[in-house]
Amino acid sequence: RNAPAAAFLRALPWNYDATYVRDAEIARHLTVVREKDGSFYIGAITGDAAHVTSLTLDFLAPGRDYALESLADDPDSTDIRRGDVLRIEMAAAGGFCGVIK
């Protein structure tokens, strides 16, 4: 059991205020950002090939600092702002998830 992953997934909301598809190619990869009460939830998956995507954080409010918590092999927390670019590298049949608060 991966306790950090389980806790991360349990904290996800069931309903969202908005959903944005930011990068997609059928049967290859998908990156989605979902918004709920001022927090943003990022989910990305790949198909049979590895994929790198750059997610511009232009949906964040200007002049405010945010923290990104991501779930990967080594969970990480990073300070970010509007306009920053998040580089997401995924292995074949891999993925990424993160929360911006």
GROMACS elastic network, one bead per residue, 0.5 to 0.9 nm:
[ bonds ]
;  ai    aj funct       b0    kb
    1     5     6  0.85991   500
    1     6     6  0.80276   500
    2     5     6  0.54189   500
    2     6     6  0.62408   500
    2     7     6  0.87948   500
    3     6     6  0.50516   500
    3     7     6  0.61447   500
    3     8     6  0.84845   500
    4     7     6  0.52484   500
    4     8     6  0.60681   500
    4     9     6  0.86434   500
    4    71     6  0.81901   500
    4    75     6  0.82511   500
    5     8     6  0.50163   500
    5     9     6  0.61185   500
    5    10     6  0.85491   500
    5    71     6  0.69700   500
    5    72     6  0.87354   500
    6     9     6  0.52359   500
    6    10     6  0.61074   500
    6    11     6  0.87221   500
    7    10     6  0.51534   500
    7    11     6  0.63710   500
    8    11     6  0.54274   500
    8    12     6  0.69801   500
    8    71     6  0.77088   500
    9    12     6  0.54476   500
    9    13     6  0.89721   500
   10    13     6  0.82197   500
   12    41     6  0.81643   500
   12    99     6  0.89645   500
   13    16     6  0.70298   500
   13    36     6  0.76767   500
   15    36     6  0.76575   500
   16    19     6  0.72022   500
   16    34     6  0.63959   500
   16    35     6  0.57637   500
   16    37     6  0.82258   500
   17    34     6  0.74934   500
   17    35     6  0.55456   500
   17    36     6  0.51492   500
   17    37     6  0.73175   500
   18    33     6  0.83655   500
   18    34     6  0.56826   500
   18    35     6  0.51857   500
   18    36     6  0.71835   500
   19    32     6  0.70505   500
   19    33     6  0.58861   500
   19    35     6  0.64237   500
   20    31     6  0.86503   500
   20    32     6  0.56743   500
   20    33     6  0.51289   500
   20    34     6  0.62047   500
   20    35     6  0.84651   500
   21    24     6  0.71018   500
   21    30     6  0.75836   500
   21    31     6  0.61092   500
   21    33     6  0.64486   500
   21    34     6  0.86754   500
   22    30     6  0.78226   500
   22    31     6  0.55555   500
   22    32     6  0.57078   500
   22    33     6  0.70523   500
   22    55     6  0.73480   500
   23    29     6  0.75627   500
   23    30     6  0.56690   500
   23    31     6  0.50196   500
   23    32     6  0.72800   500
   23    44     6  0.88290   500
   23    53     6  0.75032   500
   23    54     6  0.88025   500
   23    55     6  0.82384   500
   24    27     6  0.88407   500
   24    28     6  0.75878   500
   24    29     6  0.54611   500
   24    31     6  0.62419   500
   24    32     6  0.85373   500
   25    28     6  0.53813   500
   25    29     6  0.54659   500
   25    30     6  0.65570   500
   26    29     6  0.67753   500
   26    30     6  0.78927   500
   27    30     6  0.86293   500
   27    46     6  0.81000   500
   27    47     6  0.61029   500
   27    48     6  0.84475   500
   28    45     6  0.84791   500
   28    46     6  0.57237   500
   28    48     6  0.69623   500
   28    49     6  0.71190   500
   28    50     6  0.89271   500
   28    51     6  0.83871   500
   29    44     6  0.73706   500
   29    45     6  0.56093   500
   29    47     6  0.58917   500
   29    49     6  0.86511   500
   29    50     6  0.88892   500
   29    51     6  0.72487   500
   30    43     6  0.80540   500
   30    44     6  0.54496   500
   30    45     6  0.54948   500
   30    46     6  0.66284   500
   30    47     6  0.89615   500
   31    42     6  0.72446   500
   31    43     6  0.57755   500
   31    45     6  0.67323   500
   31    46     6  0.89507   500
   31    53     6  0.82259   500
   31    55     6  0.85443   500
   31    96     6  0.88324   500
   32    41     6  0.80957   500
   32    42     6  0.57979   500
   32    43     6  0.53295   500
   32    44     6  0.62922   500
   33    40     6  0.64482   500
   33    41     6  0.55167   500
   33    43     6  0.65169   500
   33    44     6  0.87832   500
   34    39     6  0.83566   500
   34    40     6  0.55703   500
   34    41     6  0.50154   500
   34    42     6  0.64993   500
   34    43     6  0.83375   500
   35    38     6  0.65115   500
   35    39     6  0.57175   500
   35    41     6  0.62705   500
   35    42     6  0.89674   500
   36    39     6  0.53601   500
   36    40     6  0.64372   500
   36    41     6  0.80094   500
   37    40     6  0.84180   500
   38    60     6  0.89044   500
   38   100     6  0.88343   500
   38   101     6  0.72306   500
   39    99     6  0.70678   500
   39   100     6  0.56392   500
   40    60     6  0.86224   500
   40    98     6  0.82386   500
   40    99     6  0.56760   500
   40   101     6  0.67154   500
   41    97     6  0.73902   500
   41    98     6  0.58515   500
   41   100     6  0.64086   500
   41   101     6  0.89405   500
   42    70     6  0.88303   500
   42    96     6  0.76668   500
   42    97     6  0.53207   500
   42    98     6  0.50086   500
   42    99     6  0.61881   500
   42   100     6  0.80112   500
   43    95     6  0.75099   500
   43    96     6  0.58054   500
   43    98     6  0.67340   500
   44    88     6  0.84519   500
   44    90     6  0.83921   500
   44    94     6  0.84159   500
   44    95     6  0.52227   500
   44    96     6  0.50493   500
   44    97     6  0.63630   500
   45    51     6  0.88280   500
   45    90     6  0.75621   500
   45    92     6  0.89901   500
   45    93     6  0.71432   500
   45    94     6  0.58281   500
   45    96     6  0.65657   500
   45    97     6  0.88469   500
   46    49     6  0.67604   500
   46    50     6  0.66542   500
   46    51     6  0.66034   500
   46    90     6  0.69340   500
   46    91     6  0.74340   500
   46    92     6  0.61278   500
   46    93     6  0.51377   500
   46    94     6  0.54826   500
   46    95     6  0.60849   500
   47    50     6  0.75669   500
   47    51     6  0.86923   500
   47    92     6  0.61289   500
   47    94     6  0.74874   500
   48    91     6  0.87687   500
   48    92     6  0.50722   500
   48    93     6  0.54503   500
   48    94     6  0.87481   500
   49    90     6  0.88682   500
   49    91     6  0.70549   500
   49    93     6  0.68576   500
   49    94     6  0.88467   500
   50    89     6  0.77919   500
   50    90     6  0.55938   500
   50    93     6  0.72485   500
   50    94     6  0.74759   500
   51    88     6  0.82495   500
   51    89     6  0.61740   500
   51    90     6  0.53402   500
   51    91     6  0.65992   500
   51    92     6  0.72290   500
   51    94     6  0.87870   500
   52    87     6  0.70850   500
   52    88     6  0.55862   500
   52    90     6  0.61028   500
   52    91     6  0.86588   500
   53    86     6  0.81920   500
   53    87     6  0.59316   500
   53    88     6  0.52674   500
   53    89     6  0.66412   500
   53    90     6  0.84768   500
   54    85     6  0.61835   500
   54    86     6  0.55850   500
   54    88     6  0.61898   500
   54    89     6  0.87777   500
   55    58     6  0.87685   500
   55    84     6  0.83840   500
   55    85     6  0.54689   500
   55    87     6  0.63564   500
   55    88     6  0.75067   500
   56    59     6  0.80944   500
   56    82     6  0.82499   500
   56    83     6  0.60097   500
   56    84     6  0.59821   500
   56    86     6  0.62937   500
   56    87     6  0.87265   500
   57    60     6  0.59902   500
   57    80     6  0.85699   500
   57    81     6  0.73504   500
   57    82     6  0.53321   500
   57    84     6  0.54450   500
   57    85     6  0.59508   500
   57    86     6  0.72353   500
   58    61     6  0.79822   500
   58    62     6  0.86644   500
   58    81     6  0.87637   500
   58    82     6  0.53157   500
   58    84     6  0.75428   500
   58    85     6  0.86478   500
   59    62     6  0.89167   500
   59    82     6  0.69226   500
   59    83     6  0.81410   500
   60    64     6  0.80853   500
   60    66     6  0.84573   500
   60    81     6  0.70708   500
   60    83     6  0.77575   500
   61    64     6  0.62135   500
   61    65     6  0.88108   500
   61    81     6  0.81758   500
   61    82     6  0.62229   500
   62    65     6  0.85773   500
   62    81     6  0.75121   500
   62    82     6  0.56407   500
   62    83     6  0.84918   500
   63    81     6  0.75916   500
   63    82     6  0.75442   500
   64    80     6  0.89901   500
   64    81     6  0.65583   500
   64    82     6  0.76212   500
   65    79     6  0.69856   500
   65    80     6  0.62024   500
   65    81     6  0.53675   500
   65    82     6  0.81333   500
   65   101     6  0.88251   500
   66    78     6  0.84298   500
   66    79     6  0.58077   500
   66    80     6  0.52633   500
   66    81     6  0.59961   500
   66    82     6  0.85867   500
   66   100     6  0.63827   500
   66   101     6  0.54675   500
   67    77     6  0.65747   500
   67    78     6  0.55790   500
   67    80     6  0.58626   500
   67    81     6  0.84391   500
   67    99     6  0.80598   500
   67   100     6  0.55734   500
   67   101     6  0.54703   500
   68    76     6  0.79125   500
   68    77     6  0.54063   500
   68    78     6  0.51080   500
   68    79     6  0.62351   500
   68    80     6  0.67590   500
   68    98     6  0.65615   500
   68    99     6  0.56020   500
   68   101     6  0.66410   500
   69    75     6  0.72939   500
   69    76     6  0.57331   500
   69    78     6  0.66503   500
   69    97     6  0.86299   500
   69    98     6  0.54359   500
   69    99     6  0.52800   500
   69   100     6  0.64802   500
   69   101     6  0.82999   500
   70    74     6  0.86149   500
   70    75     6  0.56438   500
   70    76     6  0.54051   500
   70    77     6  0.64562   500
   70    78     6  0.84885   500
   70    96     6  0.75233   500
   70    97     6  0.58299   500
   70    99     6  0.64094   500
   70   100     6  0.86581   500
   71    74     6  0.71152   500
   71    76     6  0.69503   500
   71    96     6  0.66803   500
   71    97     6  0.55818   500
   71    98     6  0.60090   500
   71    99     6  0.88140   500
   72    75     6  0.52720   500
   72    76     6  0.77543   500
   72    95     6  0.83504   500
   72    96     6  0.65037   500
   72    97     6  0.75026   500
   72    98     6  0.88389   500
   80    83     6  0.87525   500
   80    84     6  0.65493   500
   80    85     6  0.89509   500
   80    86     6  0.89605   500
   80   100     6  0.85545   500
   81    84     6  0.57837   500
   82    85     6  0.87670   500
   88    95     6  0.88975   500
   88    96     6  0.73328   500
   89    95     6  0.83265   500
   89    96     6  0.81593   500
   90    93     6  0.79875   500
   90    94     6  0.53836   500
   90    95     6  0.55309   500
   90    96     6  0.69904   500
   91    95     6  0.72506   500
   92    95     6  0.84554   500
